[in-house]
Amino acid sequence: MYELVTGPLVWLAFAIFFIGLIVRAVLYIRGLDWKLDRVTYSVNTNYGIRGAVRSILFWLFPYGTHSWRNNPWFTLWVFMMHIGLLITPVFLLGHNVLMRERLGFSLWTIPDGVADFLTILVMVSVVLLVLRRIALPEVRLITSAYDYLLLAIAVAPFVTGFIAFHAASDYRTWIIIHALCGEIFLVAIPLTKISHFILFFFSRAQLGMDYGIKRGGMKNRGIAW
């Protein structure tokens, strides 16, 4: 079973992950209604690119936007979770050992203590986000079982990996469960709302270009909308 989940199933999960993200990106671009948007991307390119870059950068940094600053604790939890989600699996020593065995190369790795700290940050952040969804009526109203399932899928690899690393016995069973949870997470990214992993950049770029050209970015430039 270990050979299966760390071999063929890993390749299948990564294939679905990469191909799925490409498909989602293409569908997003093709789904834009150019006539309805009326954004002169090809004519006013400089203003559009400037707006796109600003939009992406301001949302990529904590408290870079009014929305982030208006919800300081929510912002902190979200960024803690995403930092852990991105850094831990990519630079974890165990993952890179497996990568070297399978692909012949590895990346820079983080110490086990740092990996544990980031893992705990992810788990705590998910718990706080769940409590927020339960406690705030305006958030609870738009929350469904699907949203809780996605949070569970995202945090499961971290919980099982933490247990596997620190469990005194039955390591092999937990590492198999951990690998399966990680593969489910990879497959879920392009197939669910977790696809914001890539679509965030497309949507922020589109909105940034939109605002950079026709909603104030070209003030007094002789363009009427």
C-alpha positions in Angstrom: 0.0 0.0 0.0 2.8 2.4 0.8 4.4 1.9 -2.6 1.0 2.6 -4.2 0.3 5.9 -2.4 3.8 7.2 -2.7 4.2 6.1 -6.4 1.3 5.8 -8.9 -1.2 7.7 -6.8 1.2 10.7 -6.4 1.8 10.9 -10.1 -2.0 10.7 -10.8 -2.7 13.4 -8.2 -0.1 15.8 -9.6 -1.4 15.2 -13.1 -4.9 16.1 -12.1 -3.5 19.1 -10.2 -1.5 20.6 -13.0 -3.8 19.7 -15.9 -6.8 20.9 -13.8 -5.3 24.2 -13.0 -4.4 24.8 -16.7 -8.0 24.0 -17.7 -9.4 26.3 -15.0 -7.2 29.1 -16.1 -8.2 28.7 -19.8 -11.9 28.5 -18.9 -11.6 31.6 -16.8 -10.0 33.6 -19.6 -12.4 32.3 -22.3 -15.3 33.1 -20.0 -14.6 36.8 -19.9 -17.2 38.8 -21.8 -15.0 41.3 -23.6 -18.0 43.3 -25.0 -19.7 43.6 -21.6 -16.5 44.5 -19.8 -15.6 47.1 -22.4 -12.0 47.2 -21.1 -9.5 48.4 -23.7 -6.8 45.9 -22.8 -5.1 46.2 -26.1 -5.3 50.0 -26.4 -4.6 51.1 -22.9 -2.2 48.3 -22.0 0.1 50.3 -19.7 -2.8 51.5 -17.5 -4.2 48.0 -17.4 -1.0 46.2 -16.5 -0.3 48.8 -13.8 -3.7 48.3 -12.3 -3.3 44.5 -12.5 0.0 44.5 -10.7 -1.2 46.9 -8.0 -4.3 44.8 -7.4 -2.4 41.5 -7.0 0.4 43.0 -4.8 -1.9 44.8 -2.4 -3.9 41.7 -1.8 -0.8 39.5 -1.5 0.4 41.3 1.6 -1.3 41.5 5.0 -3.2 44.7 5.6 -2.4 45.9 2.1 -6.1 46.6 1.3 -9.0 48.2 3.2 -10.7 44.9 3.4 -7.7 43.3 5.1 -7.4 46.2 7.5 -11.1 46.2 8.4 -10.8 42.6 9.5 -7.4 42.4 11.2 -7.8 39.1 13.1 -9.4 37.4 10.1 -6.5 38.6 8.0 -4.0 37.3 10.4 -5.6 33.8 10.5 -5.9 33.7 6.7 -2.3 34.6 6.1 -1.0 32.3 8.7 -2.9 29.4 7.2 -1.8 30.2 3.6 1.8 30.6 4.6 1.8 27.2 6.2 -0.1 25.6 3.4 2.4 26.8 0.8 5.7 26.6 2.6 5.4 23.4 4.7 4.6 20.8 1.9 7.1 22.3 -0.5 10.1 22.6 1.8 9.5 19.8 4.2 12.5 17.5 4.6 10.5 14.3 4.3 8.8 15.4 1.1 12.2 16.4 -0.4 13.7 13.1 0.4 10.9 11.4 -1.4 11.3 13.8 -4.3 15.0 13.0 -4.6 14.2 9.3 -4.6 11.6 9.6 -7.3 12.9 12.6 -9.4 16.6 12.8 -8.6 16.5 16.3 -7.2 15.2 18.1 -4.1 14.7 21.7 -2.9 16.0 23.6 0.1 14.4 22.3 3.3 13.2 23.8 6.5 14.1 22.5 10.0 11.7 20.1 11.6 11.0 22.6 14.3 9.9 25.2 11.8 7.8 22.6 10.0 6.1 21.8 13.3 5.5 25.4 14.0 3.9 26.1 10.6 1.8 22.9 10.8 0.4 24.1 14.2 -0.3 27.5 12.7 -2.3 25.9 9.9 -4.3 23.8 12.3 -5.0 26.6 14.7 -5.9 29.0 11.9 -8.4 26.5 10.5 -10.0 26.0 13.9 -10.3 29.8 14.3 -11.8 30.2 10.8 -14.4 27.4 11.6 -15.3 29.2 14.9 -15.7 32.5 12.9 -18.0 30.8 10.5 -20.1 29.5 13.4 -20.1 32.7 15.5 -20.7 35.4 13.0 -24.3 35.4 11.6 -23.4 37.1 8.3 -20.7 34.4 7.7 -22.8 31.5 9.0 -25.6 32.5 6.6 -23.4 31.8 3.5 -21.6 28.8 4.9 -22.6 25.3 3.9 -21.3 21.8 4.7 -19.3 22.1 1.5 -17.2 24.9 3.0 -16.4 22.9 6.2 -15.5 19.9 4.0 -13.0 22.0 2.0 -11.4 23.2 5.3 -11.2 19.6 6.4 -9.5 18.5 3.2 -7.0 21.3 3.4 -6.0 20.7 7.0 -6.1 16.8 6.9 -2.6 16.4 5.5 -1.2 18.6 8.2 -3.0 16.8 11.0 -2.0 13.3 9.7 1.5 14.4 8.9 2.0 15.8 12.4 0.7 12.6 14.0 2.8 10.4 11.7 6.0 12.4 12.6 5.4 12.4 16.3 3.6 9.0 16.8 5.7 6.6 18.7 4.1 3.6 17.0 2.2 2.7 13.8 4.2 5.2 11.8 3.6 3.4 8.5 -0.2 3.4 8.8 -0.3 7.2 9.6 2.1 8.0 6.8 -0.1 6.1 4.3 -3.1 8.1 5.6 -1.1 11.3 5.3 -0.1 10.6 1.7 -3.7 9.8 0.8 -4.9 13.0 2.4 -2.3 15.0 0.6 -3.3 13.5 -2.8 -7.0 14.2 -2.1 -6.0 17.8 -1.4 -4.0 18.1 -4.6 -7.0 16.7 -6.6 -9.4 19.0 -4.8 -7.5 22.1 -5.7 -8.5 22.4 -9.4 -11.9 20.8 -8.9 -13.3 22.9 -6.0 -13.3 26.5 -4.7 -9.7 25.9 -3.6 -8.9 26.6 -7.2 -8.5 30.2 -6.0 -4.9 28.9 -5.6 -4.5 30.1 -9.2 -7.7 31.9 -10.1 -6.9 34.6 -7.4 -4.2 36.0 -9.7 -6.6 36.0 -12.8 -9.5 37.6 -10.9 -7.3 40.2 -9.2 -5.6 41.0 -12.5 -8.9 41.4 -14.3 -10.3 43.7 -11.6 -7.1 45.6 -11.4 -7.1 46.2 -15.2 -10.8 47.1 -15.0 -10.2 49.8 -12.3 -6.9 50.9 -13.7 -8.5 51.8 -17.0 -12.1 52.8 -16.7 -12.7 53.3 -13.0 -10.4 56.1 -12.1 -7.0 54.9 -13.4 -7.3 57.1 -16.5 -8.6 60.3 -15.0 -8.8 63.1 -17.4 -7.3 61.0 -20.2 -10.0 61.7 -22.7 -11.7 58.4 -22.3 -15.4 58.1 -21.6 -17.2 55.0 -20.2 
